[in-house]
């Protein structure tokens, strides 16, 4: 039999994060977007980070279309100027409450990349989610190291000691990536899952899309591939992967004055 203290111990919150790459061709996206939306609705991720997103001046943005369809917020993150006809970047879709957000640049070469941060509330616990594409055009260890150093410095300045995740697309090999971001563990450790994530690789040892979690704050529960099933118009397609993680170090969200003054007993 379990003791009362064990039964009364609250379960730590769990978060599901999907990392996706949507079909690049307009015809492929138009023909499959309804099925992709249905698939993601079934998976019910808390956060979806979409890589390689293009947004036109007319407002067309496939990631934000998906977010709207799922009733998630959409935060498009790009280093391109807002005046450009087409901007490239990545997007964070979330169904959680966002307490804060920010954007910075990662300088790896002549074309810096943008990284975004969202402070999220997960069952009254606070956590940071950093989204980045770390694939410098000058894809050398030095350029990748500069981007990683910029990201580390920014996280040191903005994390406030809260549990943190990094969701991104990484050009560095796994061993290099772990050295660049000490304290973080890739959720996807099976090398076979690096294949078929929707993007050809210039280097077979690139880590690719993944969720990096802070070892002291999260436990790895499950990783699963996200595949769009085959139909009459084409074969099955690998879109990305989803990581399910449990918080092991939760810091409660700040209570409001109304909550602090509310009665501690009675029904609601």
N, C-alpha and C positions, 0 to 999 in steps of 0.2 A: 504494500500500500504506500501511496505517496503521502508525505507529510503535508500539513496545511501550508507551510512556508514555501514548499516547492510548487504547490498548486496556485498559490497566490502570486508567484513571481511573474511579472508581465513578460510576454514574449517580445523579443526585439524585432523591430520592423524589418520588412523585406522589400527590396526594390528590384524592379525588372527593367533593364536598359537594353534597347535594341540599337544596333549600329547598321545602317542601311546604305546601299547605293542603288538609286532608282534607274530604270532604263534610260540611256542617254538619248537615243533616237526619239524624235517627236512622235513618229508613227508607233513605235514600240510602247512608249509611255501612254499614248492615247488608247491603244488597244488593250492595255493591261492594268490601267490605273484603278478601275473598279474592283478587279480581282485582288490587287495589292491592298486596297483599302479594306476589303473584306477579310483578308488574311491578317492584317495588323489589328483589326478590331477583335478578331478571335484570340490573338496572342495577348492582347490587353497589357502592353508594356506601359510602365509609368512614364518613361522618357524614351524618345526616339531621336537619335542623331543621324542626320542624312548628309552624306558626303557628296562632293562634286555637284553642287546645286548651281544652276544658272538662272538669274532673274533678269527679265527684260524690263525696259522702261515702261512698257504697257502694263506691268504688274504681274506678268505671268511668272509663277514660281511653283514648280511641281511639289516641292516639299510642303509649302504652305497650303497648297490645295489639299494634300493628304491630311495635314493638321486640321484644316477646316472640316473636312469630311469626318474625321474622328472626334471633333470637338476638343482638340488640343490647342494650346497656345503655340505660336510659331515665332521663333526669333532667328532671323536670317543674319549671318555673321560674314562679313566680307571686308577685305582690305581695299577693294576698289572704291573709287569715288562715287557718291550717289548720282552724279551727273552722267556717268557712263551709260551708254545705251544698253549694254549687257554687263551685269556684274556676276562674278563667280565667287563661290564660298561654300559654306555648309550651314545647316539649319538645325536648331534644337526644338523639337516638339515635346510638349509636356502637359500632363494632366494634373500635375502637382501644383501647389501654391508656390509662387516665386516671391521671395522676400526681398532679394536684391539681384541686380545684374550689372555686368560690366564687360568691356571689350578692350583688348590690347593688341599690339603688333609683335610678331616674332620675327626677328631679323636674322635670316640665314644667308641672304644674298641680296641682289639688287631688287628683288620683288618680295617684300615682306608678306607674311601670311597673318591673318587675323585669328585670334583665339577669344573665346567667350567664356564668361563665368556666370552661373546662376546659383544663388543660394536658395535651396528648396526646403520645404517643410514636408516631412514624411512621417505621418502619424504623430505629429507634434514634436518630432525630432528634427534638428537642423543639420543640413549637410551641404557641401559645395560640389557642384558639377562643372568641370572645365571641359570645353569642347575645342579641339584643335585639329588642323591638318598640317602635319610636320613633314612635308615633302618639298624641300627647297629645290629650285631649278638647278642650282649648282649642287647636285646631290653627292656631297663629299662628307666624310666624318667631321671635318671642321665646320661646314655649314650646318649640318644636323646638330652638332654640339652647340652652336650659337643659338639655334632655336630652342633647344632644350634648356639652356642656361636662362634665356629670356623667360620661358614658361616657369621655371623653378623660382626665379626672382619674383615674378608676379604672384605666384601662389603664396610665397612667403609673406608678401605684403597684403594679401587679400583673404587668406584662409581663416584668420582669427582662431586657429587651433581646432576648427571643426573637421569632422570626417570628410574626406575628399575623394572624388573619382576623376579620372581623365578619360574622355571618350574621343578617339581620333583615328586618323589614318597615318601610319608611321612608316617612313622609308628606311629607318634604321633596322639592322638585324636585331633579333630579340635580345641577344646578350648585350649589345651596345645600348639598346633602349633601357634595359634594367639598370645599367650603370649610370645612364644619364639622369634617370628619375629614381633615385634611391628611396626605398620604403614603399614602392609600388610594385604590384604583381600583375602580370597580364592574366586576364580571365581565361583567355583561349590559349591553352598550353599544348594542345594537340596539333603538331605541324600539318597534318593532313587537312585541317580546316582552313589553312591559308589559301587553298586553291579554290578557284571558282567563285570569288566574291564579287564578280562583275567587272573586274578591271585587269587588263593585261599588265604583267610586271616586267619592268626593265631589269630587275635583279631578283633572282629567285630567293634570296635570303632576306628580303624586305619583310618586316613583321606584318604590315597590312593593317586592316581595320580591327580595332579591339577596344575593350574596356579595361583600363588599368585601375586597380583598387588599392587603397591604402591598407597594408597588411594589418596594422595595429587597430584598424577601425571596422574592417569588414571580413566576413567569412564567405568563401566561394561555395555556392550551393549547386548551381547547374549552369551549363552552357549548351546552347542548341543552335543549329543552323536554321536560317530562315529561307525556305525554298518556296518559290511560286510554282505550284504544280503544272505539269504539262496540260495542254488542251489542244483543240483542233488547229489553232493558229501557230503553235510552236512547242518546243520541248520545255522541260522543267528549267527553272532559272534560279540560281543562287543570288539572293539579294543581300545577305549579310548574316548576322548572328545576334543572339540575345543572351545576355548574362543575367542570372538571378543571384543576388547577393543579400546577405543578412548583415545588418548593422550590429557590431559587437561593442561599440562605444558610442552611445547616443547622448547628445546634448539637447535638452528640451528647448523648444522654441520659447521665446520670451512671452510671458503672460501679459495681457492688457490690464489696465486699471479696473475695468469692469469685472474681469475674471478674478482678480485678486480680492475684490470686495464682495463677490458672490457668496451666498450661503454654502456651507460645506456639507449640509445634509438635506434630505428631502428629495422628491422626485422632480423630473423636468418634463 
